[in-house]
């Protein structure tokens, strides 16, 4: 999901600012290097059946 979200952010910026996709990519990269954009990505592999100690009762 994260790549799709980033693509939407870049497209929105490009549309609003009327810049090329390359410029939008540079803008987002700049935000990342300045620490103004961070990714919080989570992926679960195990279900409750595999790790019952994490089940919410």
Beta strands, then each sheet from edge to edge (+ up, - down):
end
